[in-house]
Structure formats: C-alpha cells, structure tokens
Amino acid sequence: MEDKQDRGEDFATHCWSFTSGKPIEGRVTDAQTAPSVTLSKNLKARGFKFVGPTIVYAWMQAVGITNDHLPVCFRRAQILEQGRPSRFRRRVRRRWP
C-alpha cells in the first residue's frame, strides 16, 4: 500500500478525514465514539502504539476534532461554526511511523 505521505497527505488531513473536516458534537459523558474507534484501529494498523479508542478520543477533544463543550458554553457554537482550524490546513512534512 502506498504511504499517505508519499501521496502528499499529512497527518492532520488524515485525522480530520474521519469527521469530514468538521468537529463532531460529543457529550461530556462520552469516553469514546465511533470515529475514535475507527481512527484508533487505523493508527494501530499503521504501527502507532498506545492509541486505544479512549486515548484517541481524548486527543480528538484536545485538538478540536470533538466538541464536548456544554450546550450553555459560548465556545460550543464557535467551534461548530469554524470547522477544521486553518492552522492545520498547511502541509506538514513529517514521517509517519
């Protein structure tokens, strides 16, 4: 299988592809979601270690792929409106494991 980096796809693009480039709405009580399970399996198949669905879900929260802000929080609407942050749109040429 051709490596994604060789085809010009960076890590951020790959991760955002599991949510169609838009933040997904999570719930405060979630520990994992279908996209985090799928991404976890994909990363494990690529040789990543310690990427279980719960860890991947927490990472998705930290980078803004999952929006777990409470409905009354002002940031919830802002994140859903903005979609994929522009800082991730630039190409990062890093070697995947």
C-alpha positions in Angstrom: 0.0 0.0 0.0 1.3 3.4 -1.0 2.2 5.6 2.0 -0.1 8.5 2.6 2.8 10.9 3.0 4.2 9.8 -0.4 0.8 10.8 -1.9 1.0 14.2 -0.2 -1.4 13.7 2.6 -0.4 14.9 6.0 -1.3 13.6 9.4 -3.8 16.3 10.2 -5.7 15.8 7.0 -5.8 12.1 7.7 -7.2 12.5 11.2 -9.8 15.1 10.1 -11.0 12.8 7.3 -12.7 10.6 9.8 -15.1 13.5 10.6 -15.4 15.0 7.1 -13.3 18.0 8.2 -15.9 19.2 10.8 -15.9 19.0 14.5 -18.2 16.3 15.8 -20.5 17.0 18.8 -19.7 14.8 21.7 -21.2 14.5 25.1 -19.4 15.2 28.3 -20.1 11.6 29.4 -18.5 10.0 26.3 -15.3 8.1 26.7 -15.1 7.1 23.1 -17.1 7.4 19.9 -17.4 5.5 16.6 -14.9 7.9 14.9 -12.4 7.5 17.7 -12.7 3.7 17.5 -12.2 3.8 13.7 -9.2 6.2 13.9 -7.7 4.1 16.7 -7.8 0.9 14.6 -6.4 2.8 11.6 -3.5 4.2 13.6 -2.7 0.8 15.1 -2.7 -0.7 11.6 -0.1 2.0 10.7 2.2 1.0 13.6 1.2 3.6 16.2 1.3 2.4 19.9 -0.9 3.4 22.8 -3.7 4.6 20.6 -6.8 2.9 22.1 -10.2 4.5 21.4 -10.3 6.3 24.8 -6.9 7.9 24.3 -7.7 8.8 20.7 -11.0 10.3 21.9 -9.2 12.4 24.5 -6.7 13.6 21.8 -9.6 14.4 19.5 -11.0 16.6 22.2 -7.7 18.3 22.8 -7.2 19.2 19.2 -10.8 20.3 18.5 -12.0 17.4 16.4 -14.5 16.6 19.0 -16.5 19.4 20.7 -17.6 18.4 24.2 -18.4 21.9 25.4 -21.6 22.1 27.4 -24.6 23.5 25.4 -24.6 26.7 27.5 -20.9 27.3 26.8 -20.1 30.1 24.3 -17.3 28.1 22.8 -19.6 25.2 21.7 -21.2 27.3 18.9 -17.9 28.9 17.9 -16.2 25.6 17.4 -19.1 24.1 15.4 -19.1 27.2 13.1 -15.4 27.2 12.4 -14.9 23.7 11.3 -11.3 22.5 10.8 -8.9 25.1 12.2 -6.9 26.8 9.5 -3.6 26.2 11.2 -4.0 22.5 10.3 -4.5 23.2 6.6 -0.9 23.8 5.9 1.2 20.9 4.9 3.4 19.4 7.5 6.0 17.1 6.1 6.7 14.6 8.9 7.5 11.0 8.5 4.7 8.6 9.7 5.8 5.7 11.9 
